[in-house]
Amino acid sequence: GALVGITFCFAGANIGNGPGWWVVVFSAGLSTLAFLGLWAVVEWLTGVSESVTVDRAGAAGLRLGGFLAAAGMILGRAVAGDWVSAQATVQDFAAVAWPVLPLAALATLVERLRLSDADARDAGSLAGAFVATVYLTVACLYVFVWQGKP
């Protein structure tokens, strides 16, 4: 999920016309820093990575992967488009990337309220896949239906 999310951040930065390679670096840096910052906040509030790495909870891994891919999709869309200026890029980013904040709040809420993933391995994985699908569906609807082409 993290690899896919970072890929979306970088891919979005490559969409559109601009005066040089540095606009791609600026846009990719903006979306990637937002991605990593958002991930850090969710991790700080929930400790979900410990559930994935220490407890080996597949459901937590599916939920986190779905959230990270969905967040990357939204953030990549937020930096896509033709270059005008750095200030315009940051303003457009803020105007388009806002849905990632409620998505992060939802992910935080889900992780804080989850039942112990260690107690329900099989059923938990199915529920984790469902939650990941919800995250990805919300991101796809926002990016492809609401926002349309960059």
Salt bridges, closest charged atoms under 4 A:
GLU111 OE2 - ARG63 NE 2.52
GLU111 OE1 - ARG114 NE 3.84
ASP117 OD2 - ARG63 NH2 2.81
ASP117 OD2 - ARG114 NE 3.27
